[in-house]
Amino acid sequence: MSNHNLNDSNRLGEILLQKGALTEKSIERAVTHQRAHGGLLCQAIVELGILNEMELAIALTTALHLPYLRLEYYQIYEWVMCLIPREMAQENLLIPIDRMGNILIVAMADPSDRELIQQIERVTLCTVQPLVSTLSDIRKMIDTYYRNGKVQERRTTLRVPCSLLLTVLQQGETFKALTKNISTSGLYCTLDRLLTPMSQLEMFLYIPDGSSLTRVRARGTVVRVDPIGDTDPSAWGYRVAIFLEDVADEDRASITHHIEQHQLGGLDLHENPLAA
């Protein structure tokens, strides 16, 4: 086992101890197991039954103030998967989910590992925004998208440019915005107010459905905020990228249907419109 994994163990153990999720004795058991069998400390904690996967994920989201993400609903762009090699993903139990500009969103079993995050940033030349996911969810995604060391081609939903009404609820305040583009995993919009990166939002997205509008409810996390004045001195406001975390199946189906209609309509589609 590498010194890196041992350093990672120290930090994760300290965090879980401070939050009361583990005792010193249980941490010692897990570290001993890790040294004997290899892998990550979070794997040892689950394998020994000290915490189950969901208990560990909840402890990490609480301690690190990061969102928890269920991965089963997400289709990942092939070009995003290619940013991180299978070996790195498999060894460290992580998987890239999306890229918004220079922000790479990565689901991790242990996002407390700062050295690993720095390593990903060096490899990808992106700023990593970690999210918490369970070990089994990440393993399933790795098995689904990587095989024989190569990224598997899968049907993916593109990010499409469209202007949809968005109502945002935060800290008792309600305000409206218009989207610039959307995908099944996130959206990009303009706002007249500053939102704090990594703040969580409740929102309603209104999607055209014939002569009516379908209201989609979602919870999301702000992953990027750029002042519009940086590129247009005459304008004021902010460009905001929001990652969608909690969307009901029927609502996600409405988003997917709307995107597919754009595809059928032959509109100008962009797989990575925020990279510029």
FIMAR-493920 format. One record per residue (C-alpha): residue number from 1; residue in three letters; x negated, y negated, z negated. Coordinates in nm, 2 decimals. Example, Ala and Ser with C-alpha at 12.3 -4.5 7.8 and 13.67 -1.06 7.14 Angstrom:
% residues 2
<1, ALA, <-1.23, 0.45, -0.78>>
<2, SER, <-1.37, 0.11, -0.71>>
This chain:
% residues 276
<1, MET, <0.00, 0.00, 0.00>>
<2, SER, <-0.13, -0.34, 0.09>>
<3, ASN, <-0.22, -0.62, -0.15>>
<4, HIS, <0.05, -0.82, 0.03>>
<5, ASN, <0.32, -0.58, -0.09>>
<6, LEU, <0.18, -0.59, -0.44>>
<7, ASN, <0.20, -0.98, -0.44>>
<8, ASP, <0.55, -0.96, -0.31>>
<9, SER, <0.64, -0.72, -0.59>>
<10, ASN, <0.52, -0.96, -0.85>>
<11, ARG, <0.73, -1.25, -0.72>>
<12, LEU, <1.05, -1.04, -0.66>>
<13, GLY, <1.01, -0.89, -1.01>>
<14, GLU, <0.97, -1.22, -1.17>>
<15, ILE, <1.27, -1.37, -1.00>>
<16, LEU, <1.50, -1.07, -1.09>>
<17, LEU, <1.37, -1.08, -1.45>>
<18, GLN, <1.43, -1.45, -1.49>>
<19, LYS, <1.79, -1.41, -1.36>>
<20, GLY, <1.86, -1.12, -1.60>>
<21, ALA, <1.92, -0.87, -1.31>>
<22, LEU, <1.63, -0.64, -1.43>>
<23, THR, <1.45, -0.57, -1.75>>
<24, GLU, <1.07, -0.55, -1.78>>
<25, LYS, <1.09, -0.18, -1.82>>
<26, SER, <1.30, -0.13, -1.51>>
<27, ILE, <1.06, -0.35, -1.31>>
<28, GLU, <0.76, -0.14, -1.43>>
<29, ARG, <0.95, 0.18, -1.32>>
<30, ALA, <1.01, 0.03, -0.98>>
<31, VAL, <0.65, -0.09, -0.93>>
<32, THR, <0.52, 0.25, -1.03>>
<33, HIS, <0.75, 0.41, -0.78>>
<34, GLN, <0.64, 0.16, -0.51>>
<35, ARG, <0.28, 0.23, -0.57>>
<36, ALA, <0.34, 0.61, -0.55>>
<37, HIS, <0.56, 0.61, -0.24>>
<38, GLY, <0.49, 0.29, -0.06>>
<39, GLY, <0.74, 0.05, 0.09>>
<40, LEU, <0.89, -0.26, -0.06>>
<41, LEU, <0.98, -0.32, -0.42>>
<42, CYS, <1.35, -0.38, -0.33>>
<43, GLN, <1.35, -0.03, -0.17>>
<44, ALA, <1.21, 0.12, -0.49>>
<45, ILE, <1.48, -0.06, -0.70>>
<46, VAL, <1.76, 0.09, -0.49>>
<47, GLU, <1.60, 0.43, -0.46>>
<48, LEU, <1.57, 0.46, -0.84>>
<49, GLY, <1.93, 0.35, -0.88>>
<50, ILE, <1.83, 0.05, -1.09>>
<51, LEU, <2.05, -0.16, -0.87>>
<52, ASN, <2.26, -0.06, -0.57>>
<53, GLU, <2.22, -0.25, -0.24>>
<54, MET, <2.50, -0.49, -0.29>>
<55, GLU, <2.40, -0.57, -0.65>>
<56, LEU, <2.05, -0.64, -0.53>>
<57, ALA, <2.18, -0.86, -0.25>>
<58, ILE, <2.40, -1.06, -0.49>>
<59, ALA, <2.11, -1.11, -0.73>>
<60, LEU, <1.89, -1.24, -0.45>>
<61, THR, <2.16, -1.48, -0.31>>
<62, THR, <2.22, -1.62, -0.66>>
<63, ALA, <1.85, -1.65, -0.75>>
<64, LEU, <1.73, -1.79, -0.42>>
<65, HIS, <2.04, -1.99, -0.33>>
<66, LEU, <2.06, -1.82, 0.01>>
<67, PRO, <2.37, -1.70, 0.20>>
<68, TYR, <2.45, -1.33, 0.23>>
<69, LEU, <2.52, -1.20, 0.58>>
<70, ARG, <2.70, -0.88, 0.68>>
<71, LEU, <2.52, -0.78, 1.01>>
<72, GLU, <2.78, -0.55, 1.16>>
<73, TYR, <2.96, -0.83, 1.34>>
<74, TYR, <2.66, -0.97, 1.52>>
<75, GLN, <2.53, -0.92, 1.86>>
<76, ILE, <2.17, -1.04, 1.90>>
<77, TYR, <2.02, -1.20, 2.21>>
<78, GLU, <1.75, -0.99, 2.37>>
<79, TRP, <1.52, -1.29, 2.38>>
<80, VAL, <1.56, -1.34, 2.01>>
<81, MET, <1.48, -0.98, 1.93>>
<82, CYS, <1.16, -1.00, 2.14>>
<83, LEU, <1.02, -1.27, 1.90>>
<84, ILE, <0.95, -1.01, 1.63>>
<85, PRO, <0.79, -0.67, 1.70>>
<86, ARG, <0.96, -0.36, 1.59>>
<87, GLU, <0.67, -0.27, 1.36>>
<88, MET, <0.70, -0.59, 1.17>>
<89, ALA, <1.08, -0.56, 1.14>>
<90, GLN, <1.07, -0.20, 1.03>>
<91, GLU, <0.78, -0.23, 0.78>>
<92, ASN, <0.93, -0.54, 0.61>>
<93, LEU, <1.31, -0.46, 0.65>>
<94, LEU, <1.40, -0.78, 0.84>>
<95, ILE, <1.56, -0.86, 1.18>>
<96, PRO, <1.59, -1.19, 1.37>>
<97, ILE, <1.95, -1.29, 1.42>>
<98, ASP, <1.95, -1.61, 1.62>>
<99, ARG, <1.74, -1.91, 1.72>>
<100, MET, <1.87, -2.27, 1.71>>
<101, GLY, <1.60, -2.50, 1.85>>
<102, ASN, <1.28, -2.42, 1.65>>
<103, ILE, <1.48, -2.26, 1.36>>
<104, LEU, <1.47, -1.88, 1.36>>
<105, ILE, <1.73, -1.72, 1.15>>
<106, VAL, <1.61, -1.40, 1.00>>
<107, ALA, <1.80, -1.15, 0.79>>
<108, MET, <1.57, -1.00, 0.52>>
<109, ALA, <1.60, -0.74, 0.25>>
<110, ASP, <1.36, -0.95, 0.04>>
<111, PRO, <1.36, -1.32, 0.13>>
<112, SER, <1.15, -1.41, -0.18>>
<113, ASP, <0.84, -1.30, 0.01>>
<114, ARG, <0.69, -1.64, 0.11>>
<115, GLU, <0.37, -1.49, 0.26>>
<116, LEU, <0.58, -1.28, 0.49>>
<117, ILE, <0.79, -1.58, 0.60>>
<118, GLN, <0.47, -1.77, 0.68>>
<119, GLN, <0.34, -1.47, 0.88>>
<120, ILE, <0.67, -1.47, 1.08>>
<121, GLU, <0.63, -1.84, 1.15>>
<122, ARG, <0.28, -1.79, 1.28>>
<123, VAL, <0.39, -1.51, 1.51>>
<124, THR, <0.70, -1.68, 1.64>>
<125, LEU, <0.59, -2.05, 1.62>>
<126, CYS, <0.93, -2.12, 1.46>>
<127, THR, <1.05, -2.24, 1.12>>
<128, VAL, <1.21, -1.94, 0.95>>
<129, GLN, <1.55, -1.97, 0.78>>
<130, PRO, <1.60, -1.65, 0.58>>
<131, LEU, <1.93, -1.49, 0.49>>
<132, VAL, <2.00, -1.20, 0.26>>
<133, SER, <2.12, -0.87, 0.40>>
<134, THR, <2.13, -0.52, 0.26>>
<135, LEU, <1.87, -0.26, 0.34>>
<136, SER, <2.11, -0.03, 0.52>>
<137, ASP, <2.25, -0.30, 0.73>>
<138, ILE, <1.90, -0.41, 0.85>>
<139, ARG, <1.80, -0.05, 0.92>>
<140, LYS, <2.11, 0.01, 1.13>>
<141, MET, <2.04, -0.31, 1.33>>
<142, ILE, <1.67, -0.21, 1.38>>
<143, ASP, <1.78, 0.14, 1.50>>
<144, THR, <2.04, -0.02, 1.73>>
<145, TYR, <1.83, -0.28, 1.89>>
<146, TYR, <1.48, -0.13, 1.89>>
<147, ARG, <1.41, 0.22, 2.03>>
<148, ASN, <1.07, 0.36, 2.12>>
<149, GLY, <0.91, 0.04, 2.02>>
<150, LYS, <1.11, -0.16, 2.28>>
<151, VAL, <1.40, -0.40, 2.26>>
<152, GLN, <1.72, -0.23, 2.40>>
<153, GLU, <1.93, -0.42, 2.65>>
<154, ARG, <2.28, -0.47, 2.52>>
<155, ARG, <2.57, -0.68, 2.63>>
<156, THR, <2.53, -1.01, 2.45>>
<157, THR, <2.76, -1.31, 2.43>>
<158, LEU, <2.60, -1.62, 2.56>>
<159, ARG, <2.61, -1.96, 2.39>>
<160, VAL, <2.84, -2.17, 2.60>>
<161, PRO, <2.88, -2.55, 2.62>>
<162, CYS, <3.23, -2.66, 2.52>>
<163, SER, <3.40, -2.94, 2.33>>
<164, LEU, <3.63, -2.80, 2.06>>
<165, LEU, <3.79, -2.98, 1.77>>
<166, LEU, <3.63, -2.88, 1.44>>
<167, THR, <3.76, -2.97, 1.09>>
<168, VAL, <3.50, -2.94, 0.81>>
<169, LEU, <3.57, -2.91, 0.44>>
<170, GLN, <3.30, -2.98, 0.19>>
<171, GLN, <3.31, -3.08, -0.17>>
<172, GLY, <3.67, -3.18, -0.15>>
<173, GLU, <3.62, -3.40, 0.15>>
<174, THR, <3.76, -3.33, 0.50>>
<175, PHE, <3.62, -3.47, 0.82>>
<176, LYS, <3.64, -3.39, 1.20>>
<177, ALA, <3.38, -3.32, 1.46>>
<178, LEU, <3.35, -3.19, 1.82>>
<179, THR, <3.14, -2.89, 1.92>>
<180, LYS, <2.87, -2.92, 2.18>>
<181, ASN, <2.83, -2.54, 2.23>>
<182, ILE, <2.94, -2.22, 2.05>>
<183, SER, <2.85, -1.85, 2.03>>
<184, THR, <2.99, -1.57, 1.82>>
<185, SER, <2.71, -1.64, 1.56>>
<186, GLY, <2.70, -2.02, 1.54>>
<187, LEU, <2.79, -2.36, 1.68>>
<188, TYR, <2.63, -2.69, 1.75>>
<189, CYS, <2.83, -3.01, 1.69>>
<190, THR, <2.79, -3.39, 1.64>>
<191, LEU, <2.89, -3.56, 1.31>>
<192, ASP, <2.89, -3.91, 1.19>>
<193, ARG, <2.75, -3.82, 0.85>>
<194, LEU, <2.44, -3.64, 0.71>>
<195, LEU, <2.48, -3.29, 0.58>>
<196, THR, <2.22, -3.12, 0.37>>
<197, PRO, <2.04, -2.82, 0.54>>
<198, MET, <2.14, -2.49, 0.39>>
<199, SER, <2.46, -2.64, 0.25>>
<200, GLN, <2.77, -2.42, 0.29>>
<201, LEU, <3.09, -2.54, 0.46>>
<202, GLU, <3.45, -2.42, 0.51>>
<203, MET, <3.58, -2.51, 0.85>>
<204, PHE, <3.86, -2.47, 1.10>>
<205, LEU, <3.78, -2.44, 1.47>>
<206, TYR, <4.07, -2.50, 1.72>>
<207, ILE, <4.04, -2.29, 2.03>>
<208, PRO, <4.27, -2.34, 2.34>>
<209, ASP, <4.50, -2.05, 2.41>>
<210, GLY, <4.71, -2.13, 2.71>>
<211, SER, <4.93, -2.42, 2.61>>
<212, SER, <4.86, -2.39, 2.24>>
<213, LEU, <4.57, -2.39, 2.00>>
<214, THR, <4.44, -2.10, 1.79>>
<215, ARG, <4.31, -2.20, 1.45>>
<216, VAL, <4.00, -2.01, 1.35>>
<217, ARG, <3.88, -2.02, 0.99>>
<218, ALA, <3.52, -1.97, 0.91>>
<219, ARG, <3.25, -2.02, 0.65>>
<220, GLY, <2.91, -2.13, 0.76>>
<221, THR, <2.57, -2.26, 0.66>>
<222, VAL, <2.40, -2.57, 0.80>>
<223, VAL, <2.07, -2.46, 0.94>>
<224, ARG, <1.95, -2.77, 1.13>>
<225, VAL, <2.03, -3.15, 1.12>>
<226, ASP, <1.88, -3.39, 1.37>>
<227, PRO, <1.95, -3.77, 1.38>>
<228, ILE, <2.09, -3.86, 1.73>>
<229, GLY, <1.89, -4.18, 1.71>>
<230, ASP, <1.57, -3.98, 1.75>>
<231, THR, <1.64, -3.93, 2.12>>
<232, ASP, <1.90, -4.21, 2.18>>
<233, PRO, <1.82, -4.54, 1.99>>
<234, SER, <2.16, -4.68, 2.09>>
<235, ALA, <2.36, -4.39, 1.93>>
<236, TRP, <2.42, -4.31, 1.57>>
<237, GLY, <2.51, -3.98, 1.40>>
<238, TYR, <2.37, -3.63, 1.36>>
<239, ARG, <2.34, -3.31, 1.57>>
<240, VAL, <2.42, -3.02, 1.34>>
<241, ALA, <2.36, -2.65, 1.39>>
<242, ILE, <2.59, -2.43, 1.18>>
<243, PHE, <2.55, -2.05, 1.14>>
<244, LEU, <2.88, -1.86, 1.10>>
<245, GLU, <2.87, -1.62, 0.82>>
<246, ASP, <3.23, -1.53, 0.72>>
<247, VAL, <3.48, -1.49, 1.00>>
<248, ALA, <3.78, -1.26, 1.01>>
<249, ASP, <3.78, -0.99, 1.28>>
<250, GLU, <4.07, -1.15, 1.46>>
<251, ASP, <3.92, -1.49, 1.45>>
<252, ARG, <3.59, -1.37, 1.58>>
<253, ALA, <3.78, -1.20, 1.86>>
<254, SER, <3.93, -1.54, 1.95>>
<255, ILE, <3.59, -1.69, 1.97>>
<256, THR, <3.46, -1.41, 2.19>>
<257, HIS, <3.76, -1.43, 2.42>>
<258, HIS, <3.71, -1.81, 2.46>>
<259, ILE, <3.34, -1.76, 2.55>>
<260, GLU, <3.43, -1.48, 2.80>>
<261, GLN, <3.68, -1.71, 2.96>>
<262, HIS, <3.40, -1.97, 3.01>>
<263, GLN, <3.19, -1.70, 3.16>>
<264, LEU, <3.46, -1.60, 3.40>>
<265, GLY, <3.52, -1.96, 3.49>>
<266, GLY, <3.17, -1.99, 3.62>>
<267, LEU, <3.06, -2.27, 3.39>>
<268, ASP, <2.70, -2.36, 3.33>>
<269, LEU, <2.59, -2.12, 3.06>>
<270, HIS, <2.27, -2.15, 2.85>>
<271, GLU, <2.13, -1.87, 2.64>>
<272, ASN, <1.91, -2.11, 2.45>>
<273, PRO, <2.05, -2.47, 2.49>>
<274, LEU, <1.89, -2.59, 2.16>>
<275, ALA, <1.53, -2.51, 2.25>>
<276, ALA, <1.46, -2.84, 2.41>>
